[in-house]
Amino acid sequence: MNNPLIAVLKAVAANALQATAIATALMLITIPGIALATTQCVLPVADGGDIPPSPPSVTGKIVEIHDHQLTVEIRKGVVHRTIVNDGTGLWTVFGGGIEETDLKVGQHVLIWLQDCRHAEKTPQVAAVVQVCSLAAEACAER
C-alpha cells in the first residue's frame, strides 16, 4: 500500500528533523563562542593599541610598598594588596615604561590583575600597573 501522501509526510518529517539537528548543532557551537567573546580580557599596552582595554581591576592610591607588593587604598579604609613580579607591565598612563623602583607611596594607580580578575582575596598578581603620574597626582577622568 503505497500512499503518496504518506511518502510526502515522511519526507517532510525527515527534512524537519534534519533542520532541527542542524539548528541545535549551530547553537551549541555558537553560544560558547559568544560567551568567550564577551568575557575576553584585554590588557592595556604600553603605547596604546587599537582595542580598548578591559576596565582595571583595581584603582586607587599606593599607601605602602614592601617586597614586590603594593598596598593600594581603593576607598577610605579599604585596601587591596597586589603582587608585582617580573611579568607585570609597568608604565604611566601615557605609555612610558617605568621600573618598579619608580613606584612610590601616594601615586594613583590603575591595576589589571592576571586574566582581568576582579579584586578578591589579596594579594593577587598584577598583569599591568599604570601610574597616573610619577608625582602623587590623581588620574584624569577617562
C-alpha positions as CSV (number, residue, x, y, z in Angstrom):
1,M,0.0,0.0,0.0
2,N,2.0,2.9,-1.3
3,N,0.1,6.0,-0.4
4,P,1.8,9.1,-2.0
5,L,0.5,11.3,0.9
6,I,2.3,9.2,3.5
7,A,5.5,9.3,1.4
8,V,5.4,13.1,1.3
9,L,4.7,13.4,5.0
10,K,7.7,11.1,5.7
11,A,10.0,13.2,3.6
12,V,8.8,16.5,5.2
13,A,9.3,14.9,8.7
14,A,12.8,13.8,7.8
15,N,13.7,17.2,6.5
16,A,12.3,18.9,9.6
17,L,14.2,16.6,11.9
18,Q,17.4,17.2,9.9
19,A,16.9,21.0,10.1
20,T,16.3,20.8,13.9
21,A,19.5,18.8,14.3
22,I,21.5,21.4,12.3
23,A,20.0,24.3,14.2
24,T,20.8,22.6,17.5
25,A,24.4,22.0,16.5
26,L,24.9,25.6,15.4
27,M,23.6,26.9,18.7
28,L,25.8,24.5,20.7
29,I,28.8,25.8,18.7
30,T,27.9,29.5,18.6
31,I,26.8,30.2,22.2
32,P,30.1,29.3,23.9
33,G,31.9,31.4,21.3
34,I,29.7,34.4,22.2
35,A,30.3,33.8,25.9
36,L,34.1,33.7,25.4
37,A,34.0,36.9,23.3
38,T,32.1,38.8,26.0
39,T,34.4,37.7,28.8
40,Q,37.7,38.3,26.9
41,C,40.4,40.0,28.9
42,V,42.1,42.9,27.0
43,L,45.1,44.3,28.9
44,P,46.4,47.8,28.1
45,V,49.6,48.0,26.0
46,A,52.4,50.4,26.8
47,D,52.0,52.8,23.8
48,G,48.2,52.3,23.3
49,G,46.5,50.0,20.9
50,D,43.7,49.6,18.5
51,I,41.5,47.7,21.0
52,P,40.4,49.5,24.2
53,P,41.4,47.6,27.3
54,S,39.1,45.9,29.8
55,P,38.3,48.1,32.8
56,P,41.0,48.0,35.5
57,S,40.6,45.5,38.3
58,V,41.8,47.9,41.0
59,T,42.1,51.7,41.1
60,G,43.4,53.7,44.0
61,K,46.4,55.3,45.7
62,I,49.5,53.4,46.8
63,V,49.8,53.5,50.6
64,E,52.6,51.0,51.1
65,I,55.2,49.2,49.1
66,H,57.1,46.2,50.6
67,D,58.8,43.2,49.0
68,H,57.3,43.5,45.5
69,Q,53.8,44.1,47.0
70,L,51.7,47.2,46.6
71,T,49.1,48.1,49.1
72,V,46.5,50.3,47.4
73,E,43.7,52.2,49.1
74,I,40.7,51.7,46.8
75,R,38.4,53.7,49.1
76,K,38.6,55.2,52.5
77,G,39.8,52.5,54.9
78,V,39.7,49.7,52.2
79,V,42.9,48.4,50.8
80,H,43.9,45.8,48.2
81,R,47.3,44.1,48.1
82,T,48.8,43.4,44.7
83,I,52.0,41.5,43.8
84,V,54.3,43.0,41.2
85,N,56.6,40.4,39.5
86,D,58.9,40.2,36.5
87,G,55.9,39.6,34.2
88,T,54.0,42.7,35.4
89,G,53.8,45.5,32.8
90,L,54.8,48.8,34.4
91,W,54.2,52.2,32.7
92,T,52.5,55.5,33.0
93,V,49.0,56.1,31.6
94,F,50.7,58.0,28.8
95,G,52.6,54.8,27.8
96,G,56.2,55.4,29.0
97,G,57.8,52.4,30.7
98,I,58.8,52.7,34.3
99,E,60.7,50.5,36.8
100,E,59.4,49.0,40.0
101,T,61.6,51.4,41.9
102,D,59.6,54.3,40.3
103,L,56.5,53.2,42.2
104,K,56.1,55.5,45.3
105,V,53.6,55.9,48.1
106,G,51.0,58.5,47.2
107,Q,50.9,57.6,43.5
108,H,47.5,56.9,42.0
109,V,47.4,53.7,40.0
110,L,45.3,51.6,37.7
111,I,45.9,47.8,38.1
112,W,44.8,45.0,35.8
113,L,45.1,41.6,37.6
114,Q,46.0,38.5,35.7
115,D,43.2,37.4,33.4
116,C,41.4,40.7,34.3
117,R,40.1,39.1,37.5
118,H,38.1,41.1,39.9
119,A,39.8,42.2,43.1
120,E,39.1,39.5,45.7
121,K,41.3,37.8,48.3
122,T,44.6,39.5,48.4
123,P,47.3,39.5,47.4
124,Q,46.7,38.9,43.7
125,V,49.3,39.2,40.9
126,A,49.2,42.2,38.7
127,A,49.4,41.8,35.0
128,V,49.7,45.6,34.4
129,V,50.2,48.5,36.7
130,Q,49.8,52.0,35.3
131,V,50.6,55.1,37.3
132,C,48.8,58.3,36.6
133,S,51.8,60.4,37.3
134,L,55.3,59.8,38.7
135,A,54.2,62.5,41.2
136,A,51.3,61.9,43.6
137,E,48.6,63.2,41.3
138,A,45.2,61.8,40.7
139,C,44.3,60.2,37.4
140,A,42.4,62.3,34.9
141,E,38.8,61.3,34.3
142,R,38.6,58.8,31.4
